[in-house]
Amino acid sequence: MSLDSDSLPPPTSRDWFFPTPPKYPKYPGRFTANPRSSFPYCPPPPPKTPSFRDVSETAPTPYRDFKYARTHRRVDVSQRSQRNKASDEAKGAVSVPKPDVSGVSAKIEDVSAAKKVSKIIGVSVRDLKNRWHMALSVAVLITVFSSLLHKNFSLQNLVNELQDQISKCNISISIEQEIDSIPSTNLKILALILSLTLLSVPFLIFKYVDYVSKSRSLDNISEEVSLNKQLAYRVDLFLSVHPYAKPFSLLVATLLLICLGGLALYGVTDGSLAECLWLSWTYVADSGNHADSEGIGWKLVSVSISFGGMLIFAMMLGLVSDAISEKLDSLRKGRSEVVEKSHTLILGWSDKLGSLLNQIAIANESLGGGIVVVMAERDKEEMELDIAKMEFNFKGTSVICRSGSPLILADLKKVSVSKARAIIVLAEDGNADQSDARALRTVLSLTGVKEGLRGHIVVELSDLDNKVLVKLVGGDLVQTVVAHDVIGRLMIQCARQPGLAQIWEDILGFENCEFYIKRWPQLDGMQFEDVLISFPDAIPCGVKVASYGGKIVLNPEDSYVLQEGDEVLVIAEDDDTYSPAALPTVKEASFKNIAQPARKSQKILLCGWRRDIDDMILVLDAFLAPGSELWMFNDVLEKEREKKLTDGGLDINRLVNISLVHRKGNAVIRRHLESLPLQSFDSILILADESVEDSAIQADSRSLATLLLIRDIQAKRLPFRDTQIHRGSFSQGSWIGDMQQASDKSVIISEILDPRTKNLLSMSKFSDYVLSNELVSMALAMVAEDRQINDVLEELFAEEGNEMHIRQADLYLREGEELSFYEILLRARQRREIVIGYRFANAERAVINPPAKSERRRWSLKDVFVVIAEKDE
């Protein structure tokens, strides 16, 4: 069907002159109305144009764009032309002149018709392309769908074939399982029966043992141990003898439970034996694993195994708890081993331990501290608590406490006795004979150590008579310190020379100056006179002669020449604070007063009774001048005294310089003391009485009461004192003389056992006291540091040889003379004495090893000097 311009109705005059275009939105590629344009508005073609077969000539389809239906107006050309013709006919009588626009309208109609044709052709081409594209897409989709459908059918065929094969395999497997299930079922039944049998065997054995025991007891009239008791004894012996018996038994019980449980599970489940054993272990380890059990048999077996696992777990907890408690208990009680070397080992416990630890700590201060191990038959916690209460600074030294007996080799090895550099054996408080006997057994145990001893042994004894026996057992490895003998000799020396106790405290203790022995090769070939002034910070006192087998010679002759291997004994502050220097220039200052002071008879009172009083009497007889008197005041009967002295080895008839005067009485009763001529004694020695010697506090209380009573009685008798009483060799202006005058010309020496009593006596100034326990501890510590010092102390305490003396200054200088210490030292060498210190008249303490020895100073005759010299004749 063709379209031409005649088929389109012509536009009306109204439409031509007054075009009213619709208000279309502006879209790219479409015509839009322009009110300024002279061309009429041409609406855009519809998006979809029907085919040529659907177009009707008489009823054209109007354009309907529902998207823009609200704002567009349709223009129907044919209807408009018909309306125009009707209007013309209605106006027939009215003639209106019209312009000649026929040619223009014809051209316009031709142009519009051409545009419509071109638009219709464009729409049809696009529609054709779209149809081709759609057909191609449908063809592709059909091809893909057909291929997928083909694959689906092929996979379905494969699945069917595989299902057929699986069904055939299942049939064959089920047949094989049915064939194999017959012997497997028999094995499971056998495993279940075996587990039940093994479980019932112990009960049967116990029943049999009980039956045999009862039958034997009925058959035999004589008493025999039943089989049940024998088995119980064997089990108890096995668990007690072998240290790992309990863990081993628990391990065996666990393995048996796992095996029996695995067999039982193998009998009631479908799993293999290995799986059942593993499942049994899980039930033992965790009782909650049986919650997944199925079936009566499985549940019963799993509950039984879980119950056994809980019992084993409880026993394991008990063993672990016991082991931990035992270990903590051993640590608390000090049973663990000490892994140390070069430490100081102290065996035993006594009231001297505090002072001993203090001295060792001071000695180790220069080394940055040390290790001290204390082993005693006491609880470790108690020992640590008592040591913590001691009021002194350990200065970096660590104290380790262990509980044990020094008589047991296992306990000695526990404290590394073979690696200790020094071993100190303390005497026990109490009976002297028992204490020394125990010390002897301890030395025997120490010498029996298989590994040998690296250090030496220092043994504190209570009785001098036992010294030889201990030396015989220990040999050269043992050094002995007899506490009572040391204190007795110190008391005698202090009674003869008041103020000597303070000198001994300074020399024996490590807080000030003490003895040291060291070799100096640069001094070989030098005379001892030159050696004396070769040390600016020390004072030489003797020589350890190598040619004499290492014997220490105190105060040798000036002409002695040091040989190779000789060592020099000095008094110094510490072992690293002195060294020889160049010889100083000392002005020769000779002094002709070299006469020895004559000894005069003395009157001494002994208050109390000691077990070694016979030894003290012998020492006094050696020290005192002829004609001296020794008064003995105690509550022991006179006949009994003579018997005890004789039993102790004292022959009264062989006393040369002293005579004994016996008085009976109680030293703490005033009327008994008033019967004595207290104002006439040169020295009074208050001893710790043997009756209360076991208690330090009680003994010190008794000694302190006696001291106060004697001082009070002397003070009241002061107006009636005898002015002709000999005052000794000390001048009234000296500090010793002042002390004698303040105490009514009597020097009182008290034996003190408890260090806490020291402060009371020092504040009262009633006594030149001797702190026995502290001095003995100092001596023990010094010998423990260097065993050679024991020979020096023994000579200084002995009746013969050299000893400490306090000399008046008039023996070395004149009043107001200016001298250096070196010059005084050389003047004393004229008397064969070594000056080690001095004390000014107005000073409270003596100065040992003074500094600035070359400095000259002015001296007074009231000053005194401390020297080492031979015993006065």
Secondary structure, DSSP 4 states (H G I P E B T S, - for coil): ----GGGSPPPPHHHHHS-----PPP-TTS----TT-SSPP-PPPPS----TTT--SSSPPPP--GGGTTT-----HHHHHHHHHHHHHHTTT--------HHHHHHHHHHHHHHHHHHHHHHHHHHHHHHHHHHHHHHHHHHHHHHHHHHHHHHHHHHHHHHHHHHHHHHHHHHHHHHHHHHHHHHHHHHHHHHHHHHHHHHHHHHHHHHHHHHHHHH--S----HHHHHHHHHHHHHHHSTTHHHHHHHHHHHHHHHHHHHHHHHHSSS-HHHHHHHHHHHHH-GGGGGG--SHHHHHHHHHHHHHHHHHHHHHHHHHHHHHHHHHHHHHTT-SPP--SS-EEEES--TTHHHHHHHHHHHTGGGT--EEEEEESS-HHHHHHHHHTS-S--TT-EEEEEE--TT-HHHHHHTTGGG-SEEEEPPPSS-HHHHHHHHHHHHHHHHT-TT--SSEEEEEES-GGGHHHHHHHHGGGEEEEEHHHHHHHHHHHHHHSTTHHHHHHHHHSSSS-EEEEE--GGGTT-BHHHHTTS-TTEEEEEEEEGGGTSEEEES--TT-B--TT-EEEEEES-TTS----PPP----------PPPPP---EEEEES--TTHHHHHHHHHHHSPTTEEEEEEESS-HHHHHHHHHHTT--GGG--SEEEEEEE--TT-HHHHHTS-GGG-SEEEE---GGGTT-HHHHHHHHHHHHHHHHHHHHHTGGG--TTS--TTS-TTSHHHHHHHHTTT-EEEEEE-STTHHHHHHHHT----EEHHHHHHHHHHHHHH-TTHHHHHHHHHSSSSEEEEEEEGGGT--TT-EEEHHHHHHHHHTTT-EEEEEE-TT-SS-EES-S-TT-EEE--TT-EEEEEEEPP-
